Amino acid sequence: MTDHEAAWPPEDIELVLDDDSEIDSESEEIYDSKGNRITDEYVNDAIDDVHRAIDEGRVPVPTGRSGRPSLTGEGTHSPRVSFRVPEELRERAKARAEQEGKTVSALAREAFEQFLRAG
């Protein structure tokens, strides 16, 4: 994703049918789920509605940062470590994590830290 400092979507985004589109805008009529014909005016009104909703705070603005907070520090991504386990081990980990009120990720991080400290 891209970080957006200004209002989203940027003013320079334009939705148009190009020559490669499968829709022949001159001979085919397209309708929305409520039976309204989709025209250039319809699309422009929809874009205006999205801009208004964003400006009014009714729609979240993409920040380019998704997921959980960083474990490394603000403004940085936490590195990932992944590995495969047998189903039985995964089920045991889920049960233990639930018992302790944690996520499997938190349980795995703690176990990994303990293992590495033990040397």
Residue pairs with C-beta under 8 A, 6 or more apart in sequence:
1 62
1 64
1 65
1 66
2 64
3 63
3 64
3 65
4 10
4 61
4 62
4 63
4 64
7 51
7 54
7 55
7 61
8 54
8 61
8 62
9 50
9 51
15 43
15 47
17 23
17 25
23 30
29 37
30 37
30 38
31 37
31 38
32 38
32 42
36 42
50 59
53 59
54 61
70 76
70 77
70 78
71 78
71 109
72 78
72 79
81 112
85 93
90 104
93 104
93 107
93 108
94 104
96 107
97 103
97 104
97 106
97 107
100 107
